[in-house]
Amino acid sequence: MADALHRVRFSWDAKTHIEIEWSRGRGIELPVLPDAPLLSYAETELEPDAAAEAGVPAICWRTDAPVLFERFQLRENTEYLIDVTLPVPLEGLLSEAPFRRGWPFQERLGTVFRADPPRRWRSNSDGSTTISGQLRIQTHAGILDLSLSSNVSLVVEVVCRKFGYLSEFKALLDQVAEEFSELLLQYDSPVSSSFNLADVTPETEAALLFHLRNIMSERNLPVALDELGRSFHSRLDQWRSYVDTSSVQEPDIPAFIEEFEPSTMVAGGPLSKLFRGFSPREFPVLSSKETVDTAENRYVKFFLEELQLIAQRLAANLRATQRMASLHEVEGWIAALDEELQSGPWRQIGPFRNFPSNSQVLQKRRGYREILKLDLSLRMSLELPWKRAGDLADGLIGDLRPVSELYEYWCFFLLRRTLAELAESELPNDGSFIDRTENGFQLRLLKGKRSRIGFIYRAEKGRALKVNLFYNRTFPRPTHDAGWHGSYTARFDPDYSIEILLSGEGEIPKRHWMHFDAKYRLESIDFGVGDAYLRSDEAAETDYERELARVHRQDDLFKMHTYRDGILGSRGAYILFPGNGDAMRTTGRQKNMFIRHPSAFTGHTEYLFPSVGAFDLCPGRDDTQRPIVREFLRSVFDSLFDGRPYQEEVGFF
């Protein structure tokens, strides 16, 4: 739940306050304040703008904010009026002039906060002074520290205007961690992996935080435990005992015959008619009981207890370093694990002794196999093979939320998975993407560094189509002795490039390129395609055009044209953006694919390239959006493999 506010005041004592008011709109006092620490006054917003109506108010107390985020939130590209009241007389403050940038806040806030001239400050009757000023937050999604001192602390979350940003950011963190864990299991062997709680150090805690976030995400451990609970493994324990013959109800007759001992017979008794006046003193009975105390369940319980211990160690380290947002998240994991372990079934299960390595239950039963997979990924996580993931573990780099960078990595992982689904096989790794070092595998996925993964799409009748996926490949201007590669103008470095190599027996391979740029836009932006287009009937604004305006600029579309023209051998360039669409449209007002062929101007076209365009790819909606990208790539690959040779740049050569 989000409380949209117009003005708020936080008070530490009678003479120390920070008051924040949106420079636009109008408010009215709230009779009941939100349950926010130190909040002493608040006004609700009466005149919300379009962003507020879409769910992103200028000032907000969000009780349901994900644990990584602060609950008191401001908005980027928004202006605020600030009043800071200090328990110092006006004369005392003036004696400290001149003031540094950003004062009375930290100096680094000098770019966003400007205090009014001292003549506009207000001297209060209680001996305090109120300093007024303006807070202008530009394109900045992250943390804003408005603390005046260690005792007067106020940390604000600045959110971007994009609706769904909070949930999408958390989904990006979870899914990047999950994709990374999948890679870990695919390329490395967990057989020799070991885990020692003593190895949890400041150097490894970022790695563990990154992997624990993947394990504890809603679609992993909670789902696995739910599946496990529906088919909880149990076994039937049986044992033989001897009881007084008079109390036997279900005798074990075969055991009595096999183990009969005449010396146990006594005169009389309930069976004297069967044994000529004698009866056995005791009679064997077979007892049975179903139990959940199995080796498989002991292993799962041990895994949960180990997770709890790791989380507790992480919490202690995070508390010591004052990383409060991550601390709140880890404390939530500890509470969830404790609640699970205190439930009925786990309390009946004994200590873990031996790993049931040959258990078909662990390998095949739903719930158990998922937990085994999570455990293996955790045991390989101490030496984090992707160093940048450690920086992203908190979801915060400095004061900024790295949402654009996370979106770039996420799109790369999805493109890789899409190509793997299309291809007949993946080529052996050449070390540019994943490399084995003395410390194990290293994922070489870093902005500014080339990473390549190769695939064989089709190979038949002496012909083969090979596909290489590059991350951040650079296309320089070629030298005088270079081939038809690179750019004929300037240096370009698209986020992702797909190289398509078509070869046949005795033929020179034909090379084609396709490029993608990920654009998770934080700012509010307009979309247009030129005055001529805007004057046409076809240019009537639609909901989809407003969606495009929300996430990528017209400049980005022009940049795709630049890639396609400037990089030699390019057949297409495309934007990936977190939109809501789930279709590729080559005609109509909601067109998002522009094909460079005369047939595309009049109706249906056989080919989807050469072209420029945009694909919707949003966390949480990629299940329906990624198949569009997959089928587009399939169409391009099949056209190149089955169709006539394509070579655009022949000219008069």
C-alpha positions as CSV (number, residue, x, y, z in Angstrom):
1,M,0.0,0.0,0.0
2,A,1.3,3.5,-0.9
3,D,0.3,6.7,0.8
4,A,0.5,9.6,-1.8
5,L,1.6,12.7,0.1
6,H,2.1,16.4,-0.6
7,R,4.1,17.5,2.4
8,V,5.8,15.6,5.2
9,R,7.7,16.7,8.3
10,F,10.2,14.4,10.2
11,S,11.1,15.5,13.8
12,W,13.9,14.4,16.0
13,D,13.2,16.8,18.9
14,A,11.3,20.1,19.4
15,K,13.9,22.1,17.5
16,T,15.1,19.7,14.8
17,H,12.9,19.0,11.8
18,I,13.1,18.3,8.0
19,E,10.1,19.3,6.0
20,I,9.7,18.2,2.4
21,E,6.9,19.5,0.1
22,W,6.3,18.9,-3.6
23,S,6.7,22.1,-5.5
24,R,3.5,21.5,-7.4
25,G,0.0,20.3,-6.5
26,R,-2.0,21.0,-3.3
27,G,-2.4,19.1,0.0
28,I,-4.6,18.8,3.0
29,E,-3.5,17.7,6.5
30,L,-3.9,14.0,7.3
31,P,-5.8,13.4,10.5
32,V,-4.1,10.0,11.0
33,L,-0.4,9.8,10.1
34,P,1.1,6.8,8.3
35,D,3.0,4.5,10.6
36,A,6.4,6.0,9.7
37,P,9.1,6.5,12.3
38,L,9.7,10.2,13.2
39,L,6.9,11.5,11.0
40,S,5.2,14.3,12.9
41,Y,3.1,15.9,10.1
42,A,1.8,14.9,6.7
43,E,-0.5,16.2,4.0
44,T,-2.2,14.0,1.4
45,E,-2.0,15.0,-2.3
46,L,-5.1,16.5,-3.8
47,E,-3.9,17.3,-7.3
48,P,-1.8,14.3,-8.5
49,D,0.0,14.4,-11.8
50,A,0.0,11.8,-14.5
51,A,2.9,9.9,-12.9
52,A,1.2,9.8,-9.5
53,E,-2.1,8.5,-11.1
54,A,0.0,5.8,-12.7
55,G,1.2,4.7,-9.3
56,V,4.4,6.8,-8.8
57,P,3.5,9.8,-6.6
58,A,6.0,12.6,-5.9
59,I,6.1,11.8,-2.2
60,C,5.2,8.4,-0.9
61,W,5.3,6.3,2.2
62,R,5.1,2.7,0.8
63,T,4.4,0.1,3.5
64,D,4.6,-2.7,0.9
65,A,8.0,-1.7,-0.5
66,P,10.3,-4.7,-1.2
67,V,12.9,-5.2,1.5
68,L,15.7,-3.8,-0.6
69,F,14.0,-0.4,-0.8
70,E,13.4,2.4,1.7
71,R,9.8,2.9,2.5
72,F,9.9,6.7,2.3
73,Q,10.2,7.5,-1.3
74,L,10.6,10.6,-3.6
75,R,10.6,10.6,-7.4
76,E,13.2,11.4,-9.9
77,N,12.9,14.4,-12.3
78,T,10.9,16.2,-9.6
79,E,11.4,19.4,-7.6
80,Y,10.8,19.8,-3.9
81,L,10.8,22.6,-1.3
82,I,12.8,21.8,1.7
83,D,12.7,23.4,5.2
84,V,15.4,22.3,7.6
85,T,15.1,23.5,11.2
86,L,18.2,23.4,13.4
87,P,18.5,24.0,17.2
88,V,20.9,27.0,16.6
89,P,20.1,30.7,16.6
90,L,20.3,32.5,13.3
91,E,23.2,34.6,14.5
92,G,25.1,31.5,15.4
93,L,24.6,30.0,11.9
94,L,25.6,33.2,10.1
95,S,28.9,33.3,12.0
96,E,29.8,30.0,10.3
97,A,29.5,31.4,6.8
98,P,30.5,30.8,4.1
99,F,28.8,27.5,3.8
100,R,30.0,24.5,1.7
101,R,27.9,23.1,-1.2
102,G,25.0,21.0,-0.1
103,W,24.9,22.4,3.4
104,P,23.3,21.6,5.8
105,F,23.3,18.2,4.1
106,Q,26.4,16.2,3.0
107,E,28.6,17.9,0.4
108,R,27.8,15.4,-2.3
109,L,24.1,16.6,-2.3
110,G,25.4,20.0,-3.7
111,T,24.3,18.9,-7.2
112,V,20.7,18.4,-6.2
113,F,20.1,20.8,-3.2
114,R,20.5,24.5,-3.0
115,A,19.8,26.5,0.1
116,D,18.1,29.9,-0.1
117,P,20.1,33.0,0.7
118,P,20.4,33.6,4.5
119,R,18.1,36.6,4.3
120,R,15.3,34.2,3.6
121,W,16.0,32.0,6.6
122,R,13.6,32.2,9.4
123,S,14.5,32.8,13.1
124,N,12.0,31.0,15.4
125,S,10.9,32.1,18.8
126,D,12.3,29.0,20.5
127,G,15.8,29.9,19.4
128,S,15.9,27.6,16.4
129,T,16.5,28.5,12.7
130,T,14.7,27.3,9.6
131,I,16.8,27.1,6.4
132,S,14.7,26.9,3.2
133,G,15.9,25.5,-0.1
134,Q,15.1,23.5,-3.2
135,L,15.7,19.9,-3.9
136,R,15.9,19.1,-7.6
137,I,16.3,15.4,-8.3
138,Q,17.3,14.7,-11.8
139,T,17.6,11.2,-13.4
140,H,18.7,9.3,-10.3
141,A,17.2,6.1,-9.1
142,G,18.7,5.0,-5.8
143,I,19.4,6.3,-2.3
144,L,19.4,9.9,-1.2
145,D,20.9,10.5,2.3
146,L,19.3,13.6,3.8
147,S,20.9,13.0,7.2
148,L,22.1,16.1,9.1
149,S,24.3,14.1,11.5
150,S,24.7,10.6,12.9
151,N,21.9,11.4,15.3
152,V,19.6,13.0,12.8
153,S,19.3,10.4,10.1
154,L,16.9,10.3,7.1
155,V,17.5,8.0,4.2
156,V,15.2,8.4,1.2
157,E,14.5,6.1,-1.8
158,V,14.4,7.9,-5.1
159,V,12.3,5.9,-7.5
160,C,12.1,6.3,-11.3
161,R,8.9,7.3,-12.9
162,K,8.5,4.0,-14.7
163,F,5.5,2.2,-13.3
164,G,6.4,-1.2,-12.0
165,Y,10.0,-0.2,-11.3
166,L,10.1,-1.6,-7.8
167,S,8.9,-5.1,-8.7
168,E,10.9,-5.2,-12.0
169,F,14.1,-4.3,-10.2
170,K,13.7,-7.1,-7.7
171,A,12.7,-9.5,-10.5
172,L,15.9,-8.5,-12.4
173,L,18.1,-9.2,-9.3
174,D,16.4,-12.6,-8.8
175,Q,16.5,-13.7,-12.4
176,V,20.1,-12.6,-13.1
177,A,21.1,-14.6,-10.0
178,E,19.0,-17.6,-11.3
179,E,20.5,-17.5,-14.8
180,F,24.0,-17.3,-13.3
181,S,23.3,-20.3,-11.1
182,E,22.1,-22.2,-14.2
183,L,25.4,-21.4,-15.9
184,L,27.3,-22.6,-12.9
185,L,25.6,-26.0,-13.0
186,Q,26.0,-26.3,-16.7
187,Y,29.7,-25.6,-17.0
188,D,31.1,-26.7,-13.6
189,S,30.9,-30.0,-11.8
190,P,29.6,-29.9,-8.2
191,V,31.2,-33.3,-7.3
192,S,34.2,-31.7,-5.7
193,S,32.5,-28.6,-4.3
194,S,32.6,-28.2,-0.6
195,F,31.2,-25.7,1.8
196,N,32.5,-24.6,5.1
197,L,30.7,-22.0,7.2
198,A,34.0,-20.7,8.4
199,D,34.7,-19.6,4.8
200,V,32.0,-16.9,5.0
201,T,34.3,-13.8,5.0
202,P,33.7,-10.2,3.9
203,E,35.2,-11.2,0.5
204,T,32.7,-14.0,0.0
205,E,29.6,-12.5,1.6
206,A,28.6,-10.6,-1.6
207,A,28.7,-13.9,-3.5
208,L,26.6,-15.6,-0.8
209,L,24.1,-12.8,-0.7
210,F,23.8,-13.0,-4.5
211,H,23.1,-16.7,-4.4
212,L,20.9,-16.7,-1.3
213,R,18.7,-14.2,-3.1
214,N,18.2,-16.7,-5.9
215,I,17.6,-19.6,-3.5
216,M,15.1,-17.6,-1.3
217,S,13.2,-16.0,-4.2
218,E,9.5,-16.9,-4.3
219,R,9.8,-19.3,-7.2
220,N,12.7,-21.3,-5.9
221,L,12.9,-22.6,-2.3
222,P,9.3,-21.7,-1.2
223,V,7.9,-23.6,-4.3
224,A,10.3,-26.5,-3.7
225,L,9.2,-26.8,-0.1
226,D,5.5,-26.6,-1.2
227,E,6.1,-29.4,-3.7
228,L,8.0,-31.4,-1.1
229,G,5.2,-31.1,1.4
230,R,2.7,-32.6,-1.0
231,S,4.8,-35.7,-1.4
232,F,6.8,-35.9,1.8
233,H,9.1,-38.9,1.7
234,S,8.4,-41.6,4.3
235,R,9.2,-45.2,4.9
236,L,7.6,-48.1,6.8
237,D,9.7,-49.3,9.7
238,Q,9.1,-52.8,11.0
239,W,10.4,-54.6,14.1
240,R,9.8,-57.8,16.0
241,S,9.1,-57.9,19.7
242,Y,7.9,-60.4,22.3
243,V,4.9,-59.8,24.5
244,D,2.9,-61.7,27.0
245,T,0.9,-64.3,25.2
246,S,-2.4,-63.2,26.9
247,S,-2.1,-59.7,25.3
248,V,-1.2,-60.7,21.7
249,Q,-3.7,-59.5,19.1
250,E,-1.7,-59.9,15.8
251,P,0.8,-62.8,16.4
252,D,3.7,-63.4,14.1
253,I,3.1,-67.1,13.5
254,P,5.9,-67.7,11.0
255,A,8.5,-66.2,13.5
256,F,7.0,-68.4,16.3
257,I,7.4,-71.5,14.2
258,E,10.9,-70.6,13.1
259,E,12.1,-69.6,16.6
260,F,10.1,-72.1,18.8
261,E,11.9,-72.9,22.0
262,P,10.2,-75.6,24.3
263,S,11.8,-74.1,27.4
264,T,9.5,-71.1,27.1
265,M,6.4,-73.2,27.5
266,V,4.5,-73.0,30.8
267,A,1.5,-75.1,32.1
268,G,-1.9,-73.7,31.3
269,G,-2.4,-70.4,29.6
270,P,-4.6,-69.2,26.7
271,L,-3.1,-71.7,24.2
272,S,-3.1,-74.8,26.3
273,K,-5.7,-76.5,24.1
274,L,-3.3,-76.2,21.2
275,F,-0.1,-77.3,23.0
276,R,-1.5,-80.2,25.2
277,G,-2.0,-78.2,28.3
278,F,0.9,-75.8,27.8
279,S,1.2,-72.2,26.4
280,P,4.3,-70.1,25.4
281,R,5.1,-67.6,28.0
282,E,5.7,-64.9,25.3
283,F,4.7,-64.7,21.6
284,P,6.4,-62.8,18.8
285,V,4.5,-59.9,17.2
286,L,5.5,-57.8,14.1
287,S,5.1,-54.1,14.7
288,S,5.2,-51.4,12.0
289,K,5.2,-47.6,11.9
290,E,5.4,-45.0,9.1
291,T,8.2,-42.5,9.7
292,V,9.4,-39.4,7.9
293,D,12.9,-39.7,9.6
294,T,14.5,-40.7,6.3
295,A,18.0,-40.0,4.9
296,E,16.5,-37.7,2.2
297,N,14.5,-35.7,4.8
298,R,17.5,-35.4,7.0
299,Y,19.5,-34.0,4.1
300,V,16.8,-31.4,3.4
301,K,16.6,-30.4,7.0
302,F,20.4,-30.1,7.1
303,F,20.2,-27.8,4.0
304,L,17.6,-25.6,5.7
305,E,19.6,-25.4,8.9
306,E,22.8,-24.6,6.9
307,L,20.9,-21.8,5.0
308,Q,19.8,-20.4,8.4
309,L,23.3,-20.4,9.8
310,I,24.7,-18.7,6.6
311,A,22.0,-16.1,6.8
312,Q,22.7,-15.4,10.4
313,R,26.4,-15.0,9.7
314,L,25.6,-12.7,6.8
315,A,23.2,-10.6,9.0
316,A,25.9,-10.1,11.6
317,N,28.3,-8.9,8.9
318,L,25.7,-6.6,7.3
319,R,24.8,-5.2,10.7
320,A,28.4,-4.4,11.4
321,T,28.8,-2.6,8.1
322,Q,25.4,-0.7,8.3
323,R,24.1,-2.2,5.1
324,M,20.5,-1.9,6.4
325,A,18.5,-2.7,3.2
326,S,20.3,-6.0,2.6
327,L,20.1,-6.7,6.4
328,H,16.3,-6.4,6.4
329,E,16.1,-8.8,3.5
330,V,18.4,-11.3,5.2
331,E,16.4,-11.0,8.5
332,G,13.3,-11.9,6.5
333,W,15.0,-15.0,5.2
334,I,16.1,-16.0,8.7
335,A,12.5,-15.6,10.0
336,A,11.1,-17.7,7.1
337,L,13.6,-20.5,7.6
338,D,13.0,-20.6,11.4
339,E,9.2,-20.8,10.8
340,E,9.7,-23.6,8.4
341,L,12.0,-25.6,10.7
342,Q,9.7,-25.2,13.6
343,S,6.8,-26.8,11.7
344,G,5.7,-30.3,12.6
345,P,7.5,-32.6,10.1
346,W,11.0,-31.3,10.6
347,R,10.8,-31.6,14.4
348,Q,10.5,-35.4,13.9
349,I,13.6,-35.7,11.8
350,G,17.0,-36.6,13.3
351,P,20.5,-35.2,12.5
352,F,22.1,-35.6,9.1
353,R,24.9,-38.2,8.9
354,N,25.4,-39.4,5.4
355,F,24.5,-38.0,2.0
356,P,22.1,-40.4,0.1
357,S,24.0,-40.0,-3.2
358,N,22.1,-42.8,-5.0
359,S,18.7,-41.8,-3.8
360,Q,16.1,-41.8,-6.6
361,V,14.0,-39.6,-4.4
362,L,16.5,-36.8,-4.4
363,Q,17.2,-37.1,-8.1
364,K,13.6,-37.5,-9.4
365,R,10.9,-36.6,-6.9
366,R,9.5,-33.0,-7.3
367,G,10.6,-30.7,-4.5
368,Y,13.6,-32.9,-3.5
369,R,15.4,-32.5,-6.9
370,E,14.9,-28.7,-6.8
371,I,16.4,-28.5,-3.4
372,L,19.4,-30.7,-4.5
373,K,19.9,-28.3,-7.4
374,L,19.8,-25.2,-5.1
375,D,22.2,-26.9,-2.7
376,L,24.7,-27.6,-5.5
377,S,24.6,-24.0,-6.7
378,L,25.2,-22.7,-3.2
379,R,28.2,-25.0,-2.7
380,M,29.8,-23.6,-5.8
381,S,29.2,-20.0,-4.9
382,L,32.0,-19.0,-2.5
383,E,34.5,-18.3,-5.3
384,L,32.1,-16.2,-7.3
385,P,33.1,-16.7,-10.9
386,W,31.5,-13.4,-12.0
387,K,33.1,-10.6,-10.1
388,R,30.5,-7.9,-11.2
389,A,27.8,-10.0,-9.5
390,G,29.4,-9.3,-6.1
391,D,29.0,-5.5,-6.8
392,L,25.4,-6.1,-7.7
393,A,24.6,-8.2,-4.7
394,D,23.1,-5.4,-2.6
395,G,21.1,-4.0,-5.6
396,L,23.0,-0.7,-5.0
397,I,26.3,0.6,-6.4
398,G,27.2,3.7,-4.3
399,D,23.9,5.6,-4.1
400,L,22.5,4.3,-7.4
401,R,20.2,1.4,-8.2
402,P,22.0,-0.3,-11.2
403,V,18.7,-1.1,-13.0
404,S,19.9,-0.4,-16.5
405,E,23.0,-2.5,-16.0
406,L,21.0,-5.4,-14.5
407,Y,18.6,-5.2,-17.4
408,E,21.5,-5.4,-19.9
409,Y,22.8,-8.6,-18.2
410,W,19.4,-10.1,-18.0
411,C,18.7,-9.5,-21.7
412,F,22.1,-11.1,-22.5
413,F,21.2,-14.2,-20.5
414,L,17.8,-14.4,-22.2
415,L,19.4,-14.1,-25.7
416,R,21.8,-16.8,-24.8
417,R,19.1,-19.1,-23.6
418,T,17.0,-18.4,-26.8
419,L,19.9,-19.3,-29.1
420,A,20.6,-22.4,-27.1
421,E,16.9,-23.5,-27.6
422,L,17.2,-22.8,-31.4
423,A,20.6,-24.4,-32.0
424,E,21.4,-28.0,-32.7
425,S,24.4,-27.7,-30.4
426,E,26.6,-25.3,-28.4
427,L,30.2,-25.0,-29.5
428,P,33.1,-25.6,-27.1
429,N,33.9,-22.6,-25.0
430,D,36.9,-20.6,-26.2
431,G,37.5,-18.9,-22.9
432,S,36.1,-15.5,-23.9
433,F,32.8,-16.1,-22.0
434,I,33.7,-18.7,-19.4
435,D,37.3,-19.6,-18.6
436,R,38.8,-22.1,-16.3
437,T,41.4,-20.7,-13.9
438,E,43.3,-22.0,-10.9
439,N,40.3,-20.9,-8.8
440,G,37.7,-22.6,-11.0
441,F,35.5,-21.2,-13.6
442,Q,35.3,-17.4,-14.3
443,L,32.4,-15.8,-16.0
444,R,33.9,-13.1,-18.3
445,L,30.8,-10.9,-18.6
446,L,31.8,-7.3,-18.0
447,K,30.8,-4.1,-19.8
448,G,33.6,-3.1,-22.2
449,K,35.0,-6.7,-22.5
450,R,34.1,-9.0,-25.3
451,S,32.4,-12.2,-24.4
452,R,31.4,-14.8,-27.0
453,I,29.3,-18.0,-27.1
454,G,29.1,-20.1,-30.2
455,F,26.3,-22.4,-31.6
456,I,25.7,-24.6,-34.6
457,Y,22.2,-23.8,-35.8
458,R,22.0,-26.2,-38.7
459,A,24.4,-28.5,-40.5
460,E,23.3,-30.6,-43.4
461,K,24.4,-31.6,-46.9
462,G,27.8,-30.0,-46.6
463,R,26.5,-26.6,-45.4
464,A,26.5,-25.2,-41.9
465,L,25.1,-22.1,-40.2
466,K,27.1,-21.1,-37.2
467,V,25.9,-18.4,-34.7
468,N,28.1,-16.4,-32.3
469,L,26.6,-14.3,-29.6
470,F,28.8,-11.4,-28.4
471,Y,28.4,-9.1,-25.4
472,N,29.6,-5.6,-25.9
473,R,31.7,-6.4,-29.0
474,T,33.5,-3.4,-30.5
475,F,33.4,-2.6,-34.3
476,P,36.3,-0.3,-35.1
477,R,37.0,1.3,-38.4
478,P,39.1,-1.2,-40.5
479,T,42.7,-0.7,-41.3
480,H,43.9,-0.6,-45.0
481,D,44.7,-4.3,-44.9
482,A,41.6,-5.5,-43.1
483,G,38.7,-7.4,-44.6
484,W,35.1,-6.4,-44.9
485,H,34.7,-6.1,-41.1
486,G,34.0,-3.4,-38.5
487,S,32.6,0.0,-39.4
488,Y,33.3,2.3,-42.3
489,T,32.8,5.4,-40.2
490,A,33.2,5.5,-36.5
491,R,33.7,3.0,-33.7
492,F,30.5,1.2,-32.5
493,D,29.9,-1.1,-29.5
494,P,26.3,-2.5,-29.4
495,D,25.2,-4.2,-26.2
496,Y,24.8,-7.5,-28.0
497,S,25.8,-8.7,-31.5
498,I,24.9,-11.9,-33.2
499,E,27.3,-13.1,-35.9
500,I,25.8,-15.5,-38.5
501,L,28.3,-17.5,-40.5
502,L,27.0,-19.5,-43.5
503,S,29.5,-21.8,-45.0
504,G,29.6,-24.6,-47.6
505,E,32.1,-27.0,-49.0
506,G,34.8,-25.0,-50.8
507,E,33.0,-21.7,-50.2
508,I,34.2,-18.6,-48.4
509,P,31.9,-18.1,-45.3
510,K,29.3,-15.4,-45.7
511,R,29.0,-13.2,-42.6
512,H,25.9,-11.4,-41.4
513,W,25.4,-9.3,-38.2
514,M,22.4,-8.5,-36.1
515,H,22.6,-6.1,-33.1
516,F,20.6,-5.4,-30.0
517,D,20.6,-2.6,-27.5
518,A,18.9,-2.9,-24.1
519,K,17.1,0.3,-23.0
520,Y,15.6,0.4,-19.6
521,R,14.7,4.1,-19.6
522,L,14.5,5.9,-16.3
523,E,13.5,9.3,-17.6
524,S,10.1,10.5,-18.9
525,I,10.6,10.8,-22.7
526,D,8.7,11.4,-25.9
527,F,8.4,9.2,-29.0
528,G,8.1,10.5,-32.5
529,V,9.2,9.7,-36.0
530,G,9.4,13.1,-37.6
531,D,7.1,16.0,-38.6
532,A,6.0,14.3,-41.8
533,Y,4.8,11.3,-39.9
534,L,3.2,13.4,-37.2
535,R,1.1,15.2,-39.8
536,S,-0.3,12.0,-41.3
537,D,-3.5,10.2,-40.2
538,E,-1.4,7.2,-39.4
539,A,0.4,9.2,-36.7
540,A,-2.6,9.4,-34.4
541,E,-1.3,8.8,-30.9
542,T,-2.1,5.4,-29.5
543,D,-1.6,3.7,-26.2
544,Y,1.2,1.7,-27.7
545,E,3.0,4.8,-28.9
546,R,2.7,6.2,-25.4
547,E,4.3,2.9,-24.2
548,L,7.1,3.4,-26.6
549,A,7.5,7.0,-25.4
550,R,7.8,5.7,-21.9
551,V,10.8,3.4,-22.5
552,H,12.9,4.6,-25.4
553,R,13.7,7.7,-27.3
554,Q,13.3,8.5,-31.0
555,D,17.1,8.8,-30.9
556,D,17.4,5.1,-30.1
557,L,15.5,4.2,-33.3
558,F,18.0,6.4,-35.2
559,K,20.8,4.7,-33.4
560,M,19.6,1.3,-34.7
561,H,19.7,2.8,-38.3
562,T,23.3,3.9,-37.5
563,Y,24.2,0.4,-36.5
564,R,22.6,-1.2,-39.5
565,D,24.3,1.2,-41.9
566,G,27.6,1.9,-40.2
567,I,28.6,-1.7,-39.2
568,L,29.6,-3.7,-42.2
569,G,27.5,-6.8,-42.9
570,S,24.7,-5.8,-40.6
571,R,21.2,-7.0,-41.5
572,G,19.3,-5.6,-38.5
573,A,19.4,-3.6,-35.3
574,Y,16.8,-3.7,-32.5
575,I,15.9,-2.2,-29.2
576,L,15.0,-4.4,-26.2
577,F,12.9,-2.6,-23.8
578,P,10.6,-3.5,-20.8
579,G,7.3,-2.8,-22.4
580,N,3.9,-4.6,-22.1
581,G,3.5,-5.8,-25.7
582,D,3.7,-9.4,-26.8
583,A,3.7,-9.2,-30.6
584,M,5.8,-8.2,-33.6
585,R,3.9,-5.8,-35.9
586,T,5.1,-4.8,-39.3
587,T,2.0,-2.8,-40.3
588,G,-0.5,-0.5,-38.7
589,R,-0.3,2.2,-36.1
590,Q,1.3,-0.1,-33.5
591,K,4.1,-1.0,-35.8
592,N,7.4,-1.9,-34.1
593,M,9.3,-3.6,-36.9
594,F,10.5,-1.6,-39.9
595,I,11.6,-3.8,-42.8
596,R,13.8,-2.5,-45.6
597,H,12.0,-4.0,-48.5
598,P,9.4,-2.6,-51.0
599,S,6.9,-5.4,-50.1
600,A,6.9,-4.1,-46.5
601,F,5.4,-0.8,-47.6
602,T,2.3,-2.3,-49.2
603,G,1.4,-5.3,-47.0
604,H,2.8,-8.7,-46.1
605,T,6.5,-9.3,-46.6
606,E,8.2,-12.6,-46.9
607,Y,11.3,-11.6,-45.1
608,L,11.8,-9.9,-41.7
609,F,15.2,-8.5,-42.6
610,P,17.1,-6.2,-43.2
611,S,15.2,-4.2,-40.6
612,V,15.3,-2.1,-37.5
613,G,12.8,-2.2,-34.7
614,A,12.0,-2.8,-31.0
615,F,11.1,-5.9,-29.0
616,D,9.2,-5.9,-25.7
617,L,11.2,-7.8,-23.1
618,C,10.1,-7.2,-19.5
619,P,10.9,-9.1,-16.3
620,G,7.8,-11.1,-15.3
621,R,6.3,-11.0,-18.8
622,D,9.2,-12.6,-20.7
623,D,7.3,-16.0,-20.9
624,T,5.1,-14.6,-23.6
625,Q,7.5,-12.0,-25.0
626,R,10.7,-14.1,-25.5
627,P,9.0,-16.5,-27.9
628,I,8.5,-13.5,-30.3
629,V,12.2,-12.9,-30.3
630,R,12.9,-16.6,-30.7
631,E,10.6,-17.0,-33.7
632,F,12.1,-13.9,-35.3
633,L,15.6,-15.2,-35.0
634,R,14.5,-18.6,-36.4
635,S,13.0,-16.9,-39.4
636,V,16.2,-15.0,-40.1
637,F,18.4,-18.1,-39.7
638,D,16.2,-20.2,-41.9
639,S,15.9,-17.6,-44.6
640,L,19.7,-17.3,-44.8
641,F,20.2,-21.1,-44.8
642,D,17.5,-22.0,-47.2
643,G,17.1,-18.9,-49.4
644,R,19.2,-17.3,-52.1
645,P,22.6,-15.8,-51.1
646,Y,22.2,-12.4,-49.5
647,Q,25.0,-9.8,-50.0
648,E,23.9,-6.2,-49.7
649,E,27.3,-4.5,-50.1
650,V,28.4,-5.8,-53.5
651,G,27.7,-2.5,-55.3
652,F,29.9,-2.2,-58.3
653,F,32.8,-4.2,-56.9
